[in-house]
Amino acid sequence: MLETNNSNLHKSNHEIQTQKVKIHRMVYLVAVLTFFSILAPAVLHSNDKELFTALFASPSNPLSELTVVRYSSLYDSIYYIAFIVGLIIGPISDRKGKRKAFVVTGSIGYIVFSTLLLFSPTFQIMLVFRLFQGISHILVWQTLMVLAYDYSDSTNVAKSVSINTIFMGMAMGFGTMFGGFLANLGTFVPIFFSIGSYSVAFLIAILFLKDSKHLQQRPTLKQSIFLLKKKPQILVPSLFNFIDRLHMGFLISLIPLYLTYVIPLKPSMRGMIFGLSAIPPIILSYPVGKKSDESWGRIKPLVIGSLMYGILLSFTGFVARDSLFLFIAFLMLQGVAQGLTMTPNNSLLGDLIEPEHNAMAVSLFNFFGNIGMIIGPIFGLAFGSNYYLAFLIAGLVELVSLGFNILLAKKMNFLNI
């Protein structure tokens, strides 16, 4: 069975090289929706300290650094914990064969709960609103990922995925950069902008988004739930996604704090520097996707990029220390590593699944990724203000995970893909 799968993958690669590849126009619309839906939360990461201070502190009762670190870690972790709801979305979406309804509903939910964040009387209630904000976002983001697969086939999956990845990377990079400047205009301005961005996504989805007509089969809930048993190969891209999202969640949580307390910078500069790490993936996504379809295959860039990322992450805190120049250099190099992994891994998932199981496969893929996103911010909570040790442990976790996944890939005959 595995040998047959491998031969089919190689056949698909050969077809891509010999045929003129066409991208479905709906892939571009999905990419635009991805941009606005990712931009919305991306602008919120530059001024955690100022936000918590404005809502929950007073001149006579300021928040300590450890309190801000703890709040920030919980604020991010609860958001990513909400993403586990994606496991429920997948089988329902495949069974109904509908995607647009999830995008529209999630957009409305994000707008509502983002607004409620501004009226949080306590931090605990804020976490409840943040949880439902995350649930709303995963309804949209995960469904848009599924739609990119719905409108792809074996001849164009990597290129379709790379287009979506480029727009996602632009949203993350521009969002983190622009979020800092928004924060300089006012503590709550990033949240207002975030609501506006999702409002644009909502309007585009209502007016232009369509469900794919190619989904003829409707798997039962039982078939969806036991997809991993039927297709254990999905574990390989899923675990690579865990590795990728681990460092993403870690950096999103820790970098603003690092640039607040270790290398003290204003919110605008924090966002600008963080956003620089998104530039390499944007540049590399399409050419790496193209080479992944051709001579590189999927596994080679995944292993090289993950290994590079784990090593760089481990040493960032100790080598960069108080040097802003070295810190930026490490971030940029980590962006290069991420550029080597994102498109090949998403494409590998597309190689393995049938269209009727797209949503469930993406749910499993994201579930492992979201575990990484949850663990990442927890380092801020676990290590307090010891940022150097946090970087080291996060990098080592990534390297150990990579080693385990290489063994799994070898067992499943994936290393020649």
C-alpha positions in Angstrom: 0.0 0.0 0.0 2.7 2.4 1.0 4.8 1.6 -2.1 1.7 2.3 -4.3 1.2 5.6 -2.5 4.9 6.5 -3.1 4.7 5.6 -6.8 1.6 7.7 -7.2 3.4 10.7 -5.6 6.3 10.3 -8.0 3.9 10.0 -10.9 2.2 13.2 -9.8 5.5 15.0 -9.6 6.3 13.9 -13.1 2.9 15.0 -14.4 3.5 18.5 -12.8 6.8 18.8 -14.7 5.3 17.8 -18.1 1.9 19.6 -18.0 1.1 23.2 -18.0 -0.2 23.9 -14.5 -3.4 25.9 -14.1 -4.5 27.5 -10.8 -8.2 27.7 -10.1 -9.3 31.3 -9.7 -11.0 30.5 -6.4 -7.6 29.8 -4.9 -6.7 33.4 -5.3 -9.9 34.5 -3.6 -9.2 32.1 -0.7 -5.7 33.6 -0.5 -7.1 37.1 -0.2 -9.5 35.9 2.5 -6.6 34.2 4.3 -4.7 37.5 4.2 -7.4 39.5 6.0 -8.3 36.8 8.5 -4.6 36.3 9.5 -3.9 40.0 9.5 -6.6 40.6 12.1 -5.0 38.6 15.0 -1.4 39.4 13.8 -1.7 43.1 14.7 -2.5 42.2 18.3 0.8 40.9 19.5 3.0 44.1 19.9 1.5 45.7 23.0 0.4 43.1 25.5 2.0 45.0 28.4 0.1 48.2 27.5 -3.2 46.4 26.9 -3.1 44.6 30.2 -2.0 47.8 32.0 -4.8 49.8 30.5 -7.5 47.3 31.5 -6.3 45.8 34.8 -3.7 48.2 36.4 -3.8 51.5 38.1 -1.0 54.0 39.2 -1.3 52.6 42.7 -1.3 49.0 41.6 1.0 48.5 38.5 1.5 45.1 36.9 4.9 43.6 37.6 7.0 42.0 34.8 6.3 38.5 36.0 2.5 39.3 36.0 2.7 40.6 32.4 4.6 37.5 31.4 2.1 35.3 33.0 -0.9 37.2 31.6 0.7 37.2 28.1 1.4 33.5 28.2 -2.2 32.6 29.3 -3.6 35.1 26.8 -1.9 33.4 23.9 -2.2 29.8 25.2 -6.0 30.0 25.7 -6.3 31.4 22.2 -4.5 28.4 20.7 -6.2 25.9 23.0 -9.4 27.1 21.3 -8.0 25.8 18.0 -8.5 22.2 19.1 -12.2 22.8 18.2 -10.9 22.3 14.6 -11.1 18.5 15.3 -14.9 18.9 15.5 -15.2 21.2 12.4 -13.4 18.7 10.1 -15.8 15.7 10.1 -18.9 18.0 10.1 -17.5 20.0 7.1 -16.7 16.9 5.1 -20.1 15.3 5.9 -22.0 18.4 4.8 -19.7 19.3 2.0 -20.1 22.9 2.9 -17.3 25.4 3.7 -18.7 28.9 3.2 -21.0 28.7 6.2 -18.0 28.1 8.5 -16.1 31.1 7.1 -19.1 33.4 7.5 -20.0 32.2 11.0 -16.4 32.4 12.2 -16.0 35.9 10.9 -19.1 37.1 12.8 -17.9 35.4 16.0 -14.4 36.9 15.7 -15.9 40.4 15.3 -18.2 40.0 18.3 -15.7 38.5 20.8 -12.9 40.9 19.7 -15.2 43.7 20.6 -16.0 42.2 24.0 -12.3 42.1 24.8 -12.4 45.8 25.2 -15.0 45.5 27.9 -13.3 42.8 30.1 -13.9 43.7 33.7 -11.3 41.1 34.9 -8.4 39.2 33.3 -10.3 35.9 33.9 -13.3 37.1 31.9 -11.0 38.4 29.2 -9.6 34.8 28.8 -13.2 33.6 28.2 -13.7 36.2 25.4 -10.2 35.3 24.1 -11.1 31.6 24.0 -14.2 32.2 21.9 -12.2 34.6 19.7 -9.8 31.7 19.0 -12.7 29.3 18.3 -14.1 31.8 15.8 -10.8 32.3 14.1 -10.1 28.5 13.6 -13.5 28.2 12.0 -12.3 30.6 9.3 -8.6 29.8 9.0 -8.9 26.0 8.9 -11.8 26.1 6.5 -9.8 28.4 4.1 -6.9 25.9 4.2 -9.4 23.2 3.3 -10.8 25.3 0.4 -7.2 25.6 -1.0 -7.1 21.8 -1.2 -10.7 21.6 -2.6 -9.7 23.7 -5.5 -6.4 21.9 -6.2 -5.5 18.6 -7.7 -2.3 16.5 -8.1 -0.9 18.8 -10.8 -1.1 22.0 -8.8 -1.4 21.3 -5.1 2.1 22.7 -4.2 1.6 25.9 -6.3 -1.9 26.4 -4.9 -0.7 25.9 -1.4 2.3 28.3 -2.0 0.0 31.0 -3.1 -2.0 30.7 0.1 1.2 30.5 2.1 2.5 33.7 0.5 -0.7 35.6 1.5 -0.6 34.1 5.0 3.1 35.1 5.4 2.4 38.7 4.1 -0.5 39.0 6.6 1.7 37.8 9.5 4.6 39.9 8.5 2.7 43.1 7.7 0.4 42.5 10.7 3.2 42.3 13.3 5.0 45.3 11.8 1.9 47.4 11.4 0.5 46.4 14.7 3.2 48.2 16.5 2.5 51.4 14.7 -1.2 51.0 15.5 -0.3 50.5 19.2 1.5 53.8 19.1 -1.7 55.5 18.0 -3.5 54.1 21.0 -3.6 51.0 23.2 -6.9 49.8 21.7 -6.3 50.8 18.1 -4.9 47.3 17.1 -8.2 45.7 18.3 -10.3 48.2 16.3 -8.2 47.5 13.2 -8.4 43.7 13.8 -12.2 43.9 13.9 -12.1 46.0 10.7 -9.9 43.4 8.9 -12.3 40.5 9.8 -15.2 42.7 8.6 -13.6 42.9 5.2 -13.1 39.1 5.2 -16.8 38.6 6.2 -18.0 40.8 3.3 -15.8 39.1 0.7 -16.9 35.7 1.9 -20.6 36.7 1.7 -20.4 38.2 -1.7 -17.9 36.0 -3.6 -16.9 32.8 -1.8 -18.3 29.5 -3.3 -18.2 25.9 -2.2 -16.4 23.5 -4.5 -18.6 21.5 -6.8 -16.0 18.7 -7.0 -16.9 17.2 -3.7 -19.2 14.4 -4.8 -18.7 11.9 -2.0 -19.8 12.5 1.6 -17.9 10.4 4.1 -19.8 9.3 7.2 -18.8 10.8 10.6 -17.3 7.3 11.5 -15.2 7.3 8.3 -13.9 10.8 9.2 -13.2 10.0 12.8 -11.2 6.9 11.9 -9.3 8.6 9.0 -6.0 8.5 10.9 -6.4 4.7 11.3 -7.0 4.3 7.6 -4.3 6.8 6.6 -1.5 6.7 9.3 0.8 8.4 6.8 -0.9 11.7 7.7 1.1 11.5 11.0 4.2 12.5 9.2 3.1 16.0 7.9 1.1 16.4 11.1 4.2 16.0 13.3 6.2 18.3 11.0 3.4 20.8 11.6 3.7 20.3 15.3 7.4 21.3 15.0 6.7 24.3 12.8 3.9 25.7 15.0 5.9 25.1 18.2 8.4 27.7 17.3 5.7 29.9 15.8 3.7 30.0 19.1 6.9 30.4 21.1 8.1 33.4 19.1 4.7 35.1 18.9 4.5 34.9 22.7 8.1 35.5 23.7 9.5 38.0 21.2 7.3 41.0 22.3 8.2 40.3 25.9 11.9 39.9 25.0 11.8 43.3 23.1 10.0 44.9 26.0 12.3 43.8 28.9 15.6 42.5 27.5 16.1 44.9 24.6 13.6 47.6 25.6 11.8 49.0 22.5 8.6 50.9 21.8 5.7 48.9 20.4 6.2 50.1 16.9 9.8 48.8 16.8 8.8 45.5 18.5 6.3 44.8 15.7 8.7 45.9 13.0 11.5 43.6 14.1 9.2 40.6 14.7 7.7 41.2 11.2 11.1 40.9 9.5 11.1 37.2 10.2 8.1 36.8 7.9 9.9 38.2 4.9 12.0 35.1 4.0 9.0 32.7 4.0 7.1 35.1 1.6 10.1 35.2 -0.8 10.9 31.4 -0.6 7.3 30.0 -0.5 6.7 29.8 -4.3 10.2 28.7 -5.5 10.5 26.2 -2.7 7.0 24.8 -3.6 8.1 24.6 -7.2 11.3 22.7 -6.3 9.3 20.5 -4.0 7.2 19.5 -6.9 10.3 18.7 -8.9 13.8 17.6 -7.8 13.7 18.3 -4.1 10.6 16.3 -3.1 8.8 17.0 0.2 10.9 15.4 2.9 14.4 16.9 2.1 13.4 20.6 2.6 11.3 19.7 5.6 14.2 18.0 7.4 16.8 20.7 6.5 14.4 23.5 7.5 13.4 22.0 10.8 16.9 21.1 11.8 18.1 24.6 10.9 15.2 26.1 12.9 15.8 24.0 16.0 19.5 24.8 16.2 18.9 28.6 15.6 16.1 28.7 18.2 18.3 26.9 20.8 21.1 29.5 20.6 19.1 32.7 20.0 18.8 33.7 23.6 22.4 33.0 24.5 24.1 34.3 21.4 22.0 37.4 20.7 21.8 38.4 24.4 21.4 42.2 24.4 22.5 42.7 20.8 19.6 43.9 18.6 21.6 43.3 15.5 22.3 39.6 16.3 18.7 39.1 17.4 17.4 40.4 14.1 19.9 38.2 12.2 18.8 35.1 14.1 15.1 35.9 13.4 15.8 36.4 9.7 17.6 33.0 9.5 14.8 31.4 11.3 12.5 32.9 8.7 14.6 31.2 6.0 14.2 27.9 7.8 10.4 28.4 7.9 10.4 29.1 4.2 11.9 25.7 3.6 9.2 23.9 5.5 5.7 25.4 5.2 4.9 24.8 1.5 6.4 21.3 1.3 4.6 20.1 4.4 1.2 21.5 3.3 1.8 19.9 -0.1 2.7 16.6 1.4 -0.6 16.5 3.2 -2.3 17.3 -0.1 -0.5 14.4 -1.7 -1.9 11.9 0.8 -5.6 12.7 1.0 -8.7 12.3 -1.2 -11.0 15.4 -1.7 -13.8 14.0 0.3 -11.6 13.8 3.4 -9.9 17.3 3.0 -11.5 18.9 6.0 -10.8 16.0 8.4 -7.2 15.6 7.2 -6.6 19.3 7.7 -8.3 19.1 11.2 -5.8 16.3 12.2 -2.9 18.3 10.6 -3.9 21.4 12.5 -4.6 19.5 15.8 -0.9 18.5 16.0 0.1 22.0 14.9 -2.1 23.6 17.5 -0.5 21.4 20.3 2.7 23.0 19.2 1.1 26.5 19.3 -0.2 25.8 22.8 3.2 24.5 24.1 5.1 27.5 22.6 3.6 30.3 24.8 3.7 28.1 27.9 7.5 28.5 27.9 6.8 32.1 28.8 4.8 30.9 31.8 7.2 28.1 32.8 10.4 30.1 32.7 9.2 33.5 33.8 11.8 36.1 32.8 14.5 33.6 32.1 14.2 34.1 28.3 17.6 32.5 27.4 16.7 29.2 29.0 13.2 29.3 27.3 14.8 29.7 23.9 17.1 26.8 24.6 14.4 24.4 25.8 12.1 25.3 22.9 14.8 24.6 20.4 15.7 21.2 22.0 12.0 20.2 22.1 11.9 20.9 18.4 15.1 18.9 17.6 13.9 15.9 19.6 10.5 16.1 17.8 12.3 16.2 14.5 14.4 13.1 15.3 11.3 11.2 16.2 9.5 12.3 13.0 12.5 11.3 10.8 12.3 7.8 12.3 8.6 7.7 11.7 9.0 8.9 8.1 11.7 6.2 7.5 9.4 3.5 8.9 6.6 4.6 6.5 9.0 4.8 3.5 8.7 8.5 3.2 12.4 9.5 3.0 12.5 9.2 -0.8 9.5 11.4 -1.3 
